[in-house]
Amino acid sequence: MIGGGISGLAAAYYLTRAEPAAEPVLLEASDRVGGVLQTVHRDGFLIERSADNFLTRLPAAVDLCREVGLAEELIETEPRFRRAFVVHGGRLRRVPAGFLLSAPRRLWPMITTPLLSPRGKLRLMRELRVPPRREDSDESVASFVRRRFGSELYERLAQPLLGGIYTADAEMLSMQATLPQLVEDERQFGSLLRAARRRAGQSPGEASERGARYSLFVAPRRGMSSLVEAVAARLPEAAIHTSHRVTGIALETAGQWRVDCEATGGTAGAFAPLLCDGVILATGSRPAARLLGAVDPQLAAELSGIPSASSAVVSLGFRREQIQHPLDGFGFVVPAVEGRRIIAGSFASVKFPGRAPDGCVLVRVFIGGALQQELVEAPDDALIEIAAAELAELIGASGSPLLCDVARWGEAMPQYHVGHLERLARIEERLRALPRLALAGNAYRGVGIPQCVESGKIAAEHVLAQI
């Protein structure tokens, strides 16, 4: 395994579970495993430096937690505050009940929301008469939402919600790769409002679907790093090698893979090549492309064509009295049309218990992404200043934070641009010619933790099946 994030760890775990005699070697260039998953405990705060939860609707992550003895540690989101906000005119407004990422599931909340003008609401209601698209080719999320619901709903709701999840430019984001169910709803029912009505067995204004299902989000009580630690503890003692950077791979004439690596820590230097029966590349797509350049240039070109966005997570701790907002939700997203310097904010200590000391709150602010990548290059002090200034305006945060933490993730979020699934088909075709080689990670079929775990499991099964 090359890459020690959750995808590589899952691949190593499922490899050894399926074949106890296997001798996995996991090579990670940094000084720790876990990739972007990193929990910091400081001054009574529990800070997640990237993802702070995962969905249970997709079973892979929950299944892994159960297998490594972490299931009893999973906690749900706070039921009283299962709602989110969107910035509108500098104020936090509640996301309408039943709105799911880029389409409403209930009509009445959309009619009464202050987020849309009367003109925008009239355009929304015309969706029932918008003819379905007949072409099978991929389409951007922006194009899809504008076509069905109009520009205002796109700008005020769909763009910020999707931008908050994917740190992406929705003008480029693929519908087929990110929201295939909505594509199918249009194809089957001709209208997304009609699809919601049919599924609920009610009129569009009475449909019971409530949009984002916050009850489906869980997290380990002691943070995401506890999942990383639990999986790593189930691997053979000598399996994990941190501070080992892979410099090249090659398929030998004898059928084995040669892996060249060097130490990057205090004992820096090259090592004798490793000879392996199979290789799982659980890195980002561009590092994978660099390693495969001499093996299959065409495959490498396809992998390097998957773009990635950079972002920063600024975590700020405050005393509760320093914030005027009631914090009666899990956080907020920021439409690009608001012209602000942040993507979103998460009320981490409201979302899950145990994230801040009594009388304190922890807020995470997301900066950068595909639309403002240049901000990620700013110094830590500048990022903290941006986050604090935005929170002062949006939630009435005042005074100096008790705690500040900045995490930067360069090119860590893959961008599923239009045509992504076609690119994946070409990648998989090239992989079929390379024995006992597999890819895993968030660059391919889902950016969430469950999808990453599933990708590692599938990669392990693929390599084992050929050995």
C-alpha positions as CSV (number, residue, x, y, z in Angstrom):
1,M,0.0,0.0,0.0
2,I,1.3,3.4,-1.0
3,G,-0.4,6.1,1.1
4,G,-1.4,5.9,4.7
5,G,-4.7,7.7,4.7
6,I,-8.0,6.0,5.6
7,S,-8.2,4.4,2.1
8,G,-4.7,2.8,2.4
9,L,-5.3,1.7,6.0
10,A,-8.6,0.1,5.0
11,A,-7.0,-1.7,2.1
12,A,-4.3,-3.1,4.4
13,Y,-6.9,-4.1,7.0
14,Y,-9.1,-5.9,4.5
15,L,-6.1,-7.6,2.8
16,T,-5.0,-9.1,6.1
17,R,-8.5,-10.0,7.1
18,A,-9.1,-11.9,3.9
19,E,-5.6,-13.5,3.8
20,P,-4.1,-13.7,7.4
21,A,-0.8,-15.0,5.9
22,A,-0.4,-11.8,3.8
23,E,2.5,-9.5,4.7
24,P,1.3,-6.0,3.9
25,V,3.7,-3.1,3.7
26,L,2.1,0.4,4.0
27,L,4.4,3.2,3.0
28,E,3.5,6.8,4.1
29,A,5.6,9.8,3.2
30,S,4.6,11.9,6.2
31,D,5.4,11.1,9.9
32,R,1.9,9.7,10.7
33,V,-0.9,7.8,9.2
34,G,-4.4,9.0,8.7
35,G,-4.0,11.5,5.8
36,V,-6.3,14.4,6.3
37,L,-8.0,12.8,9.2
38,Q,-6.4,14.3,12.3
39,T,-7.7,15.1,15.7
40,V,-6.0,17.6,18.0
41,H,-6.8,17.7,21.8
42,R,-5.8,21.1,23.3
43,D,-6.9,23.0,26.4
44,G,-10.1,20.9,26.7
45,F,-11.0,21.4,23.0
46,L,-11.3,18.5,20.5
47,I,-10.3,19.9,17.1
48,E,-10.9,18.0,13.9
49,R,-8.5,19.4,11.3
50,S,-10.6,18.1,8.3
51,A,-13.7,15.8,8.3
52,D,-15.5,15.6,11.6
53,N,-18.2,13.0,10.8
54,F,-19.4,10.4,8.2
55,L,-22.6,9.1,6.9
56,T,-24.2,5.8,8.1
57,R,-26.4,5.5,5.1
58,L,-23.3,4.2,3.2
59,P,-22.3,1.2,5.4
60,A,-18.6,0.9,4.8
61,A,-17.3,3.2,7.5
62,V,-19.7,1.9,10.1
63,D,-18.8,-1.7,9.2
64,L,-15.2,-0.9,9.6
65,C,-15.8,0.7,13.0
66,R,-17.7,-2.3,14.1
67,E,-14.9,-4.7,13.0
68,V,-12.2,-2.7,14.8
69,G,-14.2,-2.4,18.0
70,L,-15.2,1.3,17.7
71,A,-18.9,0.9,17.1
72,E,-19.8,1.7,20.7
73,E,-17.9,4.9,20.5
74,L,-19.9,6.4,17.6
75,I,-22.1,9.3,18.6
76,E,-24.9,11.0,16.7
77,T,-25.4,14.7,16.1
78,E,-27.2,16.8,18.7
79,P,-31.0,16.3,17.9
80,R,-32.1,19.7,19.0
81,F,-30.0,21.6,16.5
82,R,-30.3,19.5,13.3
83,R,-30.5,22.4,10.9
84,A,-28.1,24.6,8.9
85,F,-28.0,28.2,7.8
86,V,-27.0,30.1,4.6
87,V,-25.7,33.6,4.5
88,H,-28.1,36.1,2.9
89,G,-27.4,39.8,2.9
90,G,-24.8,39.3,5.7
91,R,-27.3,37.4,7.9
92,L,-27.7,33.8,8.7
93,R,-30.9,32.4,7.4
94,R,-32.2,28.8,7.8
95,V,-31.9,26.5,4.9
96,P,-35.5,25.6,3.9
97,A,-36.7,22.3,5.3
98,G,-36.6,19.7,2.7
99,F,-33.9,21.3,0.5
100,L,-31.3,18.6,-0.4
101,L,-28.1,19.9,-1.8
102,S,-29.5,21.3,-5.1
103,A,-33.2,20.5,-5.2
104,P,-36.2,21.1,-3.0
105,R,-38.2,18.1,-1.6
106,R,-40.9,20.3,-0.2
107,L,-42.5,23.3,-1.9
108,W,-44.1,25.3,1.0
109,P,-40.7,26.0,2.8
110,M,-39.4,27.3,-0.5
111,I,-42.4,29.6,-0.9
112,T,-42.0,31.1,2.6
113,T,-38.2,31.3,2.7
114,P,-36.6,34.8,2.7
115,L,-33.7,33.4,0.7
116,L,-35.5,33.8,-2.6
117,S,-37.3,36.8,-4.1
118,P,-40.9,36.5,-5.4
119,R,-39.4,36.2,-8.9
120,G,-37.1,33.4,-7.8
121,K,-40.0,31.6,-6.1
122,L,-42.2,31.9,-9.3
123,R,-39.3,30.4,-11.3
124,L,-39.0,27.6,-8.9
125,M,-42.6,26.7,-9.2
126,R,-42.3,26.6,-13.0
127,E,-40.0,23.5,-12.6
128,L,-43.0,21.2,-13.1
129,R,-43.3,22.6,-16.7
130,V,-39.6,22.5,-17.6
131,P,-39.1,19.7,-20.1
132,P,-36.6,17.0,-19.2
133,R,-33.2,17.0,-20.9
134,R,-33.0,14.3,-23.5
135,E,-29.2,14.1,-24.0
136,D,-27.3,11.4,-22.1
137,S,-24.1,13.4,-21.9
138,D,-22.9,14.8,-18.6
139,E,-23.9,18.2,-17.4
140,S,-22.6,20.6,-14.8
141,V,-24.4,21.0,-11.5
142,A,-24.8,24.8,-12.3
143,S,-26.4,24.1,-15.7
144,F,-28.7,21.4,-14.3
145,V,-30.0,23.6,-11.4
146,R,-30.4,26.7,-13.4
147,R,-32.2,24.8,-16.1
148,R,-34.7,23.3,-13.7
149,F,-35.1,25.9,-11.0
150,G,-33.5,29.1,-12.2
151,S,-30.4,31.1,-11.4
152,E,-31.5,32.5,-8.1
153,L,-32.0,29.1,-6.4
154,Y,-28.7,28.0,-7.8
155,E,-26.8,31.1,-6.5
156,R,-28.5,31.3,-3.1
157,L,-28.8,27.6,-2.1
158,A,-27.3,25.0,-4.5
159,Q,-23.9,26.7,-5.1
160,P,-23.1,27.3,-1.4
161,L,-24.3,23.9,-0.2
162,L,-22.3,22.0,-2.8
163,G,-19.4,24.4,-2.5
164,G,-19.3,23.6,1.2
165,I,-19.1,19.9,0.7
166,Y,-16.8,19.7,-2.3
167,T,-14.9,23.0,-2.0
168,A,-15.8,23.1,-5.7
169,D,-16.8,25.4,-8.6
170,A,-20.3,24.1,-9.4
171,E,-20.0,25.5,-12.9
172,M,-17.5,22.6,-13.5
173,L,-18.9,20.0,-11.1
174,S,-20.4,16.9,-12.8
175,M,-24.0,16.0,-12.1
176,Q,-23.5,12.3,-13.0
177,A,-20.5,12.0,-10.7
178,T,-22.0,13.9,-7.7
179,L,-25.8,13.8,-7.9
180,P,-26.7,10.9,-10.1
181,Q,-30.1,10.4,-8.3
182,L,-31.3,13.8,-9.5
183,V,-30.3,13.0,-13.1
184,E,-32.3,9.8,-12.8
185,D,-35.3,11.6,-11.2
186,E,-35.4,14.0,-14.2
187,R,-35.2,11.1,-16.6
188,Q,-37.8,9.0,-14.9
189,F,-40.3,11.6,-13.8
190,G,-39.6,14.6,-16.0
191,S,-39.6,16.9,-12.9
192,L,-37.8,16.8,-9.6
193,L,-40.8,18.2,-7.7
194,R,-42.9,15.5,-9.3
195,A,-40.3,12.9,-8.3
196,A,-40.5,14.1,-4.7
197,R,-44.3,13.9,-4.8
198,R,-44.4,10.4,-6.2
199,R,-41.9,9.1,-3.6
200,A,-43.9,10.7,-0.8
201,G,-47.3,9.8,-2.2
202,Q,-48.4,13.4,-1.5
203,S,-48.6,16.7,-3.3
204,P,-45.3,18.7,-3.7
205,G,-46.2,21.0,-0.9
206,E,-46.8,18.2,1.6
207,A,-44.0,15.8,0.8
208,S,-42.5,14.5,4.0
209,E,-38.9,14.2,2.9
210,R,-37.0,16.6,5.1
211,G,-33.8,17.2,3.2
212,A,-30.5,16.7,4.9
213,R,-30.8,13.8,7.3
214,Y,-28.5,14.9,10.1
215,S,-29.4,11.8,12.2
216,L,-27.4,9.8,9.7
217,F,-24.1,11.6,10.6
218,V,-21.9,10.1,13.3
219,A,-18.4,10.5,14.7
220,P,-16.2,8.7,17.1
221,R,-16.5,10.1,20.6
222,R,-12.8,10.8,20.8
223,G,-12.4,12.1,17.3
224,M,-11.6,10.8,13.9
225,S,-8.1,9.9,14.8
226,S,-9.4,7.2,17.0
227,L,-10.7,5.4,13.9
228,V,-7.3,5.8,12.3
229,E,-5.6,4.4,15.5
230,A,-8.1,1.5,15.8
231,V,-7.5,0.3,12.2
232,A,-3.7,0.7,12.4
233,A,-3.7,-1.3,15.6
234,R,-5.3,-4.3,13.7
235,L,-2.5,-4.4,11.2
236,P,0.7,-6.6,11.7
237,E,3.2,-4.9,13.9
238,A,5.8,-4.3,11.1
239,A,3.2,-3.3,8.4
240,I,3.3,0.5,8.7
241,H,6.3,2.6,7.7
242,T,5.9,6.3,8.1
243,S,8.4,8.8,6.8
244,H,8.9,6.6,3.7
245,R,8.4,8.4,0.4
246,V,7.9,6.2,-2.7
247,T,10.0,7.5,-5.6
248,G,9.0,5.0,-8.3
249,I,7.3,1.7,-9.1
250,A,7.9,-0.7,-12.0
251,L,6.6,-4.1,-13.2
252,E,9.5,-6.5,-13.3
253,T,9.8,-9.2,-16.0
254,A,9.3,-11.8,-13.3
255,G,5.8,-10.4,-12.7
256,Q,6.5,-8.7,-9.4
257,W,6.3,-5.0,-8.7
258,R,9.4,-3.1,-7.7
259,V,8.8,-0.3,-5.3
260,D,11.6,2.3,-4.7
261,C,11.4,4.4,-1.6
262,E,13.5,6.6,0.6
263,A,13.3,7.7,4.2
264,T,12.3,11.3,4.8
265,G,12.8,11.5,8.6
266,G,15.9,11.6,10.7
267,T,17.4,8.5,8.9
268,A,17.0,9.9,5.5
269,G,18.3,7.9,2.6
270,A,17.4,5.4,-0.1
271,F,16.4,1.8,0.6
272,A,16.8,-1.4,-1.3
273,P,13.8,-1.8,-3.6
274,L,10.9,-3.8,-2.3
275,L,9.6,-6.6,-4.4
276,C,5.8,-7.0,-4.0
277,D,3.2,-9.3,-5.4
278,G,0.8,-6.4,-5.8
279,V,0.5,-2.7,-5.3
280,I,-2.4,-0.5,-4.1
281,L,-1.9,3.2,-4.8
282,A,-3.9,4.9,-2.1
283,T,-2.6,8.4,-2.8
284,G,-4.2,11.4,-4.6
285,S,-4.6,11.0,-8.3
286,R,-1.7,13.3,-9.2
287,P,0.9,11.5,-7.0
288,A,-0.4,8.3,-8.5
289,A,0.1,9.7,-11.9
290,R,3.7,10.6,-11.1
291,L,4.5,7.1,-10.0
292,L,2.8,5.5,-13.0
293,G,4.4,7.8,-15.6
294,A,7.0,5.2,-16.6
295,V,4.6,2.3,-16.3
296,D,1.7,3.6,-18.4
297,P,2.0,7.2,-19.7
298,Q,-1.6,7.2,-20.9
299,L,-2.9,6.0,-17.6
300,A,-0.8,8.7,-15.9
301,A,-2.2,11.4,-18.1
302,E,-5.7,10.4,-17.3
303,L,-5.0,10.5,-13.5
304,S,-3.2,13.8,-13.7
305,G,-6.3,15.2,-15.5
306,I,-8.3,14.9,-12.2
307,P,-8.0,18.4,-10.7
308,S,-7.8,19.1,-7.0
309,A,-8.6,22.1,-4.8
310,S,-6.8,23.3,-1.7
311,S,-8.4,24.6,1.4
312,A,-7.7,25.6,5.0
313,V,-9.6,24.9,8.2
314,V,-9.3,27.5,10.9
315,S,-10.6,26.4,14.3
316,L,-11.4,29.1,16.9
317,G,-12.4,28.6,20.5
318,F,-14.5,31.2,22.3
319,R,-16.2,31.6,25.6
320,R,-20.0,31.3,25.0
321,E,-20.6,34.9,26.0
322,Q,-18.3,36.1,23.2
323,I,-20.8,35.1,20.6
324,Q,-24.2,36.8,20.1
325,H,-25.8,34.2,17.8
326,P,-27.9,31.6,19.5
327,L,-25.9,28.9,17.7
328,D,-29.1,26.9,17.2
329,G,-27.8,24.9,14.2
330,F,-24.8,23.0,13.0
331,G,-23.3,25.8,10.9
332,F,-23.6,27.8,7.8
333,V,-22.5,28.0,4.1
334,V,-21.7,31.2,2.2
335,P,-22.9,31.8,-1.4
336,A,-20.2,33.1,-3.7
337,V,-22.5,36.0,-4.6
338,E,-22.1,37.3,-1.0
339,G,-18.5,38.2,-1.8
340,R,-17.0,36.9,1.4
341,R,-13.6,35.3,2.1
342,I,-14.9,32.0,3.6
343,I,-16.7,29.0,2.3
344,A,-18.5,27.9,5.4
345,G,-18.5,27.7,9.2
346,S,-19.3,24.8,11.4
347,F,-20.4,25.0,15.0
348,A,-18.4,22.0,16.0
349,S,-19.3,22.0,19.7
350,V,-23.0,22.3,18.9
351,K,-22.8,19.5,16.4
352,F,-21.2,16.9,18.7
353,P,-20.7,16.8,22.5
354,G,-17.3,16.9,24.0
355,R,-15.7,19.3,21.5
356,A,-15.3,22.2,23.9
357,P,-15.0,22.8,27.6
358,D,-18.1,23.9,29.6
359,G,-19.0,27.4,28.8
360,C,-17.0,27.5,25.6
361,V,-17.7,26.9,21.9
362,L,-15.6,25.7,19.0
363,V,-16.2,27.1,15.5
364,R,-14.5,25.8,12.4
365,V,-14.1,28.1,9.4
366,F,-13.3,26.9,5.9
367,I,-11.3,29.0,3.5
368,G,-10.1,28.6,0.0
369,G,-11.5,25.9,-2.3
370,A,-11.7,26.0,-6.0
371,L,-13.1,29.6,-6.1
372,Q,-10.5,31.2,-3.7
373,Q,-7.5,28.9,-3.7
374,E,-5.1,31.9,-3.4
375,L,-6.3,32.5,0.1
376,V,-4.8,29.2,1.3
377,E,-1.3,30.6,0.7
378,A,-1.8,33.4,3.3
379,P,0.2,33.1,6.6
380,D,-1.6,31.5,9.6
381,D,-2.1,34.9,11.3
382,A,-3.8,36.2,8.2
383,L,-6.1,33.2,8.0
384,I,-7.0,33.5,11.6
385,E,-7.7,37.2,11.1
386,I,-10.0,36.5,8.1
387,A,-11.9,33.8,10.1
388,A,-12.3,36.0,13.2
389,A,-13.4,39.0,11.1
390,E,-16.0,37.0,9.2
391,L,-17.4,35.4,12.4
392,A,-17.6,38.9,14.0
393,E,-19.9,40.0,11.2
394,L,-21.9,36.8,10.8
395,I,-22.4,35.5,14.4
396,G,-21.3,38.4,16.5
397,A,-18.0,36.9,17.8
398,S,-16.1,39.5,19.8
399,G,-12.8,39.6,21.6
400,S,-9.8,37.4,21.1
401,P,-10.3,33.7,20.6
402,L,-9.2,31.4,23.5
403,L,-7.7,29.0,21.0
404,C,-6.6,29.1,17.3
405,D,-5.6,26.2,15.0
406,V,-4.9,26.3,11.3
407,A,-4.8,23.3,9.1
408,R,-3.9,23.5,5.4
409,W,-4.7,20.8,2.9
410,G,-3.0,21.4,-0.5
411,E,-4.7,19.8,-3.4
412,A,-6.5,17.4,-1.0
413,M,-10.0,17.6,-2.4
414,P,-10.5,16.1,-5.9
415,Q,-12.8,18.0,-8.3
416,Y,-15.3,15.8,-10.1
417,H,-15.6,17.9,-13.2
418,V,-18.0,17.2,-16.1
419,G,-16.8,14.0,-17.8
420,H,-15.4,12.5,-14.6
421,L,-17.2,9.2,-15.0
422,E,-16.0,8.9,-18.6
423,R,-12.4,9.5,-17.4
424,L,-12.8,6.8,-14.8
425,A,-13.9,4.3,-17.4
426,R,-10.7,5.1,-19.4
427,I,-8.6,4.7,-16.2
428,E,-10.2,1.4,-15.4
429,E,-9.6,0.2,-18.9
430,R,-5.9,1.0,-18.7
431,L,-5.7,-0.7,-15.2
432,R,-7.0,-4.0,-16.6
433,A,-3.7,-4.4,-18.5
434,L,-1.6,-4.0,-15.3
435,P,-1.7,-7.1,-13.1
436,R,-2.2,-6.8,-9.4
437,L,-2.4,-3.0,-9.4
438,A,-5.3,-1.1,-7.9
439,L,-6.2,2.5,-7.0
440,A,-8.0,3.7,-3.9
441,G,-8.9,7.0,-2.4
442,N,-11.2,10.0,-2.8
443,A,-10.3,10.9,-6.3
444,Y,-12.5,8.4,-8.0
445,R,-16.0,7.5,-6.7
446,G,-16.7,9.6,-3.7
447,V,-15.0,12.0,-1.4
448,G,-16.5,10.8,1.9
449,I,-15.0,8.5,4.5
450,P,-17.4,5.6,3.7
451,Q,-16.5,5.8,0.0
452,C,-12.8,5.9,0.8
453,V,-13.1,2.9,3.1
454,E,-15.0,1.1,0.4
455,S,-12.4,1.9,-2.3
456,G,-9.7,0.4,-0.1
457,K,-11.7,-2.7,0.5
458,I,-12.4,-3.2,-3.2
459,A,-8.7,-2.5,-4.1
460,A,-7.6,-5.2,-1.6
461,E,-10.1,-7.7,-3.0
462,H,-9.0,-6.9,-6.6
463,V,-5.3,-7.5,-5.9
464,L,-5.9,-10.7,-3.8
465,A,-8.1,-12.2,-6.5
466,Q,-5.1,-12.0,-9.0
467,I,-2.5,-13.4,-6.6
